[in-house]
Amino acid sequence: MRIRRVDPISAAKVGGVLYAGLGLLIGACVSLFFLTIGTAGALGDEGNPAGAYLGMFLGAGSIVIMPIIYGIIGAITLLISAWLFNIAARIAGGLQIEVQQ
């Protein structure tokens, strides 16, 4: 069996979903970090709650923004990669795979 072409739009959709999931995981870690820093800053300076608000804003924002950014970058990357694969497969004759039944 030989793979001669990959649909770039299909690859971009799959890449977008996979990278959005990765962005959600990384965003959760970044959120925890900023919420911890914001809480520590608020406890250290009783008169200035700006650290807590900044930590809350960056923490909650990273949960929303990072999956979107990672998803877009992943989709664009796989779109370009599938397009380049199609060019290389046309020149080299495709990618041979073995499937067991």
C-alpha positions, -999 to +999 in steps of 0.1 A: +000+000+000+013+034-009+003+068+004+006+092-025-013+122-012-025+137+021-054+162+021-038+194+035-072+207+049-078+174+067-042+174+081-047+210+093-079+201+111-062+172+129-032+193+137-053+221+150-072+199+174-040+181+186-021+213+192-052+230+209-052+201+234-015+206+239-021+243+244-048+236+270-023+214+289+004+240+288-021+268+295-032+250+327+005+248+338+011+285+331-022+293+348-012+275+379+022+293+379+007+328+375-021+322+400+005+311+425+027+341+418-003+364+421-014+349+454+022+351+468+024+388+456-009+396+472+000+380+505+034+398+506+020+433+500-013+439+519-019+474+506-014+467+469-037+439+454-024+446+419-003+414+420-033+393+427-053+408+399-024+405+374-019+368+384-056+362+381-057+379+347-027+361+333-037+328+348-072+328+335-061+343+302-035+316+295-062+289+298-082+306+270-054+321+248-029+293+247-051+267+232-063+291+205-027+302+196-014+266+197-043+254+176-038+280+149-001+274+148-006+236+147-031+239+119-009+262+098+021+240+104+003+208+093-012+225+063+022+235+051+037+200+060+010+182+041+015+204+011+052+198+012+046+160+016+024+160-015+052+176-035+078+152-022+055+122-027+049+132-063+087+133-069+096+102-049+065+081-057+048+081-023+053+065+011+051+028+012+033+013+043+025-023+053-009-030+068-017-063+085-052-077+082 
